Amino acid sequence: MTTGNTPKIGPYRSQCDVQVRWMIRRDMPEVLEIERQSFEFAWTEEDFLCCLRQRNCIGMVAERQERIVGFMIYELLKSQLHVLNFAVAPWSRRQGIGSQMVKRLVNKLSQQRREEIALEVRETNLTAQLFFKKQGLVANSVLRGHYEDTEEDAYVMRYNLYSFDEQILPFTRHQPLQELDADADAEAA
Ligand SMILES: CC(C)(COP(=O)(O)OP(=O)(O)OC[C@H]1O[C@@H](n2cnc3c(N)ncnc32)[C@H](O)[C@@H]1OP(=O)(O)O)[C@@H](O)C(=O)NCCC(=O)NCCS
């Protein structure tokens, strides 16, 4: 007999109970745990703090039921949000949390009159490539030997607020983003 109260089968999909908010010092142990479980070459606490001390660097966390389930670190460049680190806890993946975090970044673009989100993804990180592609980012250049640890290439993926029909271009050699657009800008500006 069906009662109408049958639980839904499949992954937990409710997004309304996830809050994306500014990262605070108290979040660091949970953020570090997610970082360690997400990356072979994980950032250390010092890496996070060093980055977040920069006045143009922002940390945000996704929180669900008072537990940190994801985080992102990005820097504010003149016309771009450059994502430096982005992860969702392994136990919370495929539930739309990463998508919500990207949505938050896209909302910030128009609010702050910036037009682009950019990030680098390791050539071996197919999951992240598929995920960011699903979010509307396009891989349009490659940074050869970008990572000091493995000398892997990085694919540069971008989302531009104004080019909805952008085609995927063949990869070309590319200057690091920081060199192209080093003009940091404060979020309040
Ligand atoms: C990449 C990552 C952030 C995705 O976060 P997430 O919360 O699981 O993503 P979502 O649930 O919002 O996924 C949205 C869509 O992305 C795609 N996607 C996500 N993970 C995928 C996977 N493992 N394989 C294929 N597609 C995937 C799917 O299309 C998915 O939609 P669906 O679940 O309806 O099929 C997460 O896997 C992660 O933290 N990975 C390790 C850290 C990392 O690589 N960070 C990026 C560094 S550049």
The ligand as a Gaussian input file, in Angstrom:
#p B3LYP/6-31G(d) Opt

LIG

0 1
 C       34.375000      18.362000      -8.799000
 C       33.500000      18.478000      -7.536000
 C       33.748000      19.821000      -6.872000
 C       32.019000      18.352000      -7.934000
 O       31.206000      18.641000      -6.793000
 P       29.757000      17.999000      -6.605000
 O       29.092000      18.681000      -5.477000
 O       29.875000      16.517000      -6.515000
 O       29.057000      18.377000      -7.992000
 P       27.490000      18.371000      -8.346000
 O       26.783000      17.373000      -7.501000
 O       27.004000      19.778000      -8.273000
 O       27.525000      17.855000      -9.859000
 C       26.942000      18.557000     -10.935000
 C       27.175000      17.807000     -12.210000
 O       28.581000      17.743000     -12.511000
 C       28.873000      16.498000     -13.173000
 N       29.700000      15.653000     -12.309000
 C       30.005000      15.843000     -11.012000
 N       30.796000      14.844000     -10.562000
 C       30.968000      13.995000     -11.602000
 C       31.670000      12.771000     -11.753000
 N       32.360000      12.188000     -10.722000
 N       31.652000      12.172000     -12.968000
 C       30.973000      12.714000     -13.993000
 N       30.279000      13.890000     -13.919000
 C       30.278000      14.511000     -12.726000
 C       27.539000      15.809000     -13.358000
 O       27.012000      16.246000     -14.602000
 C       26.721000      16.363000     -12.209000
 O       25.330000      16.313000     -12.420000
 P       24.547000      14.946000     -12.056000
 O       24.972000      14.559000     -10.665000
 O       23.109000      15.363000     -12.166000
 O       24.971000      13.940000     -13.083000
 C       33.840000      17.304000      -6.528000
 O       33.813000      16.096000      -7.237000
 C       35.189000      17.448000      -5.859000
 O       35.312000      18.103000      -4.833000
 N       36.232000      16.801000      -6.436000
 C       37.577000      16.798000      -5.816000
 C       38.209000      18.162000      -5.786000
 C       38.384000      18.743000      -7.170000
 O       38.748000      18.072000      -8.135000
 N       38.170000      20.075000      -7.262000
 C       38.310000      20.821000      -8.481000
 C       39.704000      21.297000      -8.623000
 S       39.922000      22.202000     -10.130000

